[in-house]
Protein backbone atom coordinates (compact mmCIF):
# COMPACT_ATOMS: atom_id res chain seq x y z
CA UNK A 1 0.00 0.00 0.00
CA UNK A 2 2.75 2.43 0.89
CA UNK A 3 4.46 1.80 -2.41
CA UNK A 4 1.45 2.86 -4.52
CA UNK A 5 0.85 5.89 -2.29
CA UNK A 6 4.48 6.85 -2.83
CA UNK A 7 4.09 6.51 -6.60
CA UNK A 8 0.90 8.58 -6.52
CA UNK A 9 2.72 11.26 -4.55
CA UNK A 10 5.61 11.27 -7.01
CA UNK A 11 3.23 11.44 -9.98
CA UNK A 12 1.37 14.31 -8.36
CA UNK A 13 4.64 16.17 -7.77
CA UNK A 14 5.60 15.61 -11.42
CA UNK A 15 2.30 17.05 -12.62
CA UNK A 16 2.69 20.03 -10.28
CA UNK A 17 6.10 20.71 -11.80
CA UNK A 18 4.66 20.30 -15.31
CA UNK A 19 1.95 22.87 -14.52
CA UNK A 20 4.55 25.24 -13.06
CA UNK A 21 6.76 24.88 -16.13
CA UNK A 22 3.81 25.37 -18.48
CA UNK A 23 3.38 28.89 -17.07
CA UNK A 24 7.03 29.85 -17.64
CA UNK A 25 8.76 31.23 -20.69
CA UNK A 26 11.00 28.61 -22.31
CA UNK A 27 13.74 27.58 -21.97
CA UNK A 28 13.74 26.89 -18.23
CA UNK A 29 16.99 25.78 -16.59
CA UNK A 30 16.76 23.50 -13.54
CA UNK A 31 19.63 22.45 -11.32
CA UNK A 32 17.71 21.03 -8.33
CA UNK A 33 18.23 17.22 -8.27
CA UNK A 34 14.60 16.44 -7.31
CA UNK A 35 13.29 18.64 -10.14
CA UNK A 36 15.71 17.04 -12.61
CA UNK A 37 14.40 13.56 -11.70
CA UNK A 38 10.83 14.78 -12.25
CA UNK A 39 11.82 16.36 -15.58
CA UNK A 40 13.36 13.06 -16.68
CA UNK A 41 10.12 11.25 -15.80
CA UNK A 42 8.01 13.84 -17.64
CA UNK A 43 10.32 13.65 -20.64
CA UNK A 44 10.09 9.85 -20.72
CA UNK A 45 6.28 10.21 -20.72
CA UNK A 46 6.58 12.62 -23.69
CA UNK A 47 4.96 15.44 -21.71
CA UNK A 48 7.84 17.84 -22.24
CA UNK A 49 11.04 18.26 -24.21
CA UNK A 50 14.27 18.73 -22.29
CA UNK A 51 17.99 18.49 -22.71
CA UNK A 52 20.29 17.35 -19.92
CA UNK A 53 23.97 17.65 -19.29
CA UNK A 54 25.94 14.41 -19.33
CA UNK A 55 25.72 12.26 -16.21
CA UNK A 56 28.55 12.83 -13.74
CA UNK A 57 29.77 9.90 -11.64
CA UNK A 58 30.83 11.04 -8.18
CA UNK A 59 33.55 9.38 -6.10
CA UNK A 60 30.84 7.69 -4.05
CA UNK A 61 29.55 6.02 -7.23
CA UNK A 62 26.44 8.16 -7.21
CA UNK A 63 25.35 9.43 -10.62
CA UNK A 64 24.14 12.97 -10.98
CA UNK A 65 22.87 15.20 -13.74
CA UNK A 66 23.87 18.76 -12.92
CA UNK A 67 21.39 20.60 -15.15
CA UNK A 68 18.28 20.08 -17.22
CA UNK A 69 16.96 22.58 -19.73
CA UNK A 70 13.24 22.33 -20.49
CA UNK A 71 12.72 23.60 -24.02
CA UNK A 72 9.00 22.92 -24.57
CA UNK A 73 5.83 21.46 -23.16
CA UNK A 74 4.42 18.98 -25.68
CA UNK A 75 0.81 18.89 -26.85
CA UNK A 76 0.35 15.84 -24.61
CA UNK A 77 1.82 17.79 -21.69
CA UNK A 78 -0.55 20.72 -22.25
CA UNK A 79 -3.49 18.32 -22.51
CA UNK A 80 -2.45 16.68 -19.22
CA UNK A 81 -2.32 20.10 -17.54
CA UNK A 82 -5.76 21.00 -18.87
CA UNK A 83 -7.23 17.67 -17.75
CA UNK A 84 -5.71 18.02 -14.28
CA UNK A 85 -7.06 21.57 -13.97
CA UNK A 86 -10.52 20.46 -15.10
CA UNK A 87 -10.52 17.63 -12.55
CA UNK A 88 -9.48 20.04 -9.80
CA UNK A 89 -12.45 22.30 -10.63
CA UNK A 90 -15.00 19.48 -10.76
CA UNK A 91 -17.38 19.70 -7.76
CA UNK A 92 -16.88 16.93 -5.25
CA UNK A 93 -13.20 16.43 -6.09
CA UNK A 94 -10.32 17.32 -3.84
ABEGO torsion letter per residue (X at the ends): XAAAAAAAAAAAAAAAAAAAAAABBOBBBBABAAAAAAAAAAAAAGABBBBBBBBBBBAAGBBBBABBBBABBBAAAAAAAAAAAAAAABBGBX
